[in-house]
C-alpha cells in the first residue's frame, strides 16, 4: 500500500462531522492523544519494566491515522508532506545531525505568511 491509498482508506473509516471546525479539532486533539499513548507505552516499557511494545506499535498506527486525516482535511498529499520534511531536514543537516545545526531560533510560522 502506498500513502495515497492509505489516506483514502483512512477517509473511509472516519466519522463525518457537522462542521469543519469539529472535524479538524477532532483530528488535532486525536493526534496528540495518540502521541501521548505512544509516550506512555515507551515509559512503561523502559521505566517500569512493563513491555508495551505492542501498544507502541498500535498507537503509532493510530497517530499516523490522525496525521492522514489532518492531511485529508487540508487536501494535502502525504507523499508531498514527507518530501518537504526531508528537504527541510537535508537543508538543516546537510552532513547529518550536529548539535550546532540543531541550535537555531524558534520559527515564527506567521513570518512566512507575511512574506506572501
C-alpha positions, 0 to 999 in steps of 0.5 A: 500500500502506498500513502495515497491509498492509505489516506483514502482508506483512512477517509473511509473509516472516519466519522463525518462531522457537522462542521469543519471546525469539529472535524479538524479539532477532532483530528488535532486533539486525536493526534496528540492523544495518540502521541501521548499513548505512544509516550506512555507505552515507551515509559512503561516499557523502559521505566517500569519494566512493563513491555508495551511494545505492542501498544507502541506499535498500535498507537503509532498506527493510530497517530499516523491515522490522525496525521492522514486525516489532518492531511485529508482535511487540508487536501494535502498529499502525504507523499508531498508532506514527507518530501518537504520534511526531508528537504527541510531536514537535508537543508538543516543537516546537510552532513547529518545531525550536529548539535550546532545545526540543531541550535537555531531560533524558534520559527515564527510560522506567521513570518512566512505568511507575511512574506506572501 
